[in-house]
Amino acid sequence: MPYTVIIKKTAQKQILKLPKIYYDKVKTAILELEENPRPHGCIKLTDSENIYRIRVGIYRIVYSIEDEKLIVYIFDVDHRKDVYR
């Protein structure tokens, strides 16, 4: 059963500002989260119950997973040097 991906407004704005080459890669990675919210290479962030991040080149997608409701919430998409601030 596929997950529903919900992207917060702030993350949507961040995605739209990405350079074209990364925009396409990030979009593909987000679409793949519908089928597999824990892809190879995803890392669970420390001190969090259900927050994960995946790498897409120099960018990071930070999201949470609600397995009971089959929902993935994407709340941050940013350059690796800025994403954890």
N, C-alpha and C positions, 0 to 999 in steps of 0.2 A: 504494500500500500504506500503510495508516494506521500511525502511530507508536503505541507503547505509552507512556502517561504514568504515571510512578511519582512519587508525592508522599512526601517524607520525613516522618517522624512530627512533627518540629518544625514543618514547614510546614503539616501538617494541623491542628495545634493553633492556629496563627496564623490559618488560614482560618476555623476555627470561631468565633474571637473577633471576626471582622469584623462591622461593622454590617450589618443585613439588606440594605440597598440595595447595598452593595458586595459582599456575599457572593454574590448572584446574578450580578453582573457578572464577578467573579473566576471563579466556577464556569463560566460561559459561555466565558470566555477560555481557561481550562484545557482544556475540551472541544474547542475549536477548534484547540489545539496538536496534537491527534491527527492532524488532516488537513494542517495547515500549521504546522510548528514554527518557521518564520521569517515570521510575518505582517508585513504592512505596519506600520511603526512600531517593529519590534523593533530593539534596538540591541545590537551585540556589545560586551561590556565590554572595556576596554583591559587590556592585560597578561594576557589570558586566551586560551586556545586555542579553547574552544568554550562560553563562558558568555555568555548573552544575558539581556536583560531586556525586559519589555513593561510599558507603562503601563496601568493600569485606574483611571482617576480619580486620586485622590491615593495610590493604592497601586501597588506594583511587584511583579511576579512575576519572580524570578530563577531561571534554569534552565540546564541544559546539555543538549546534544544529542549522541547517539551515532548517527551516520548508518549505520554498518555494521550495528548491531543494531536500528535503527529504534526507539530509546528516547529519551524526553524525561524527564530527572530534574528535578523541581521541588524546590528546597531552601530557598527563602525567599520569603515573601509578607508584606510589611510596608509600613507607611506610608513615604512617600518620604523623610522626614527621618531614619528609623531604619534603612532597609534596607541601607545600605552600611557600617554600623558593625561 
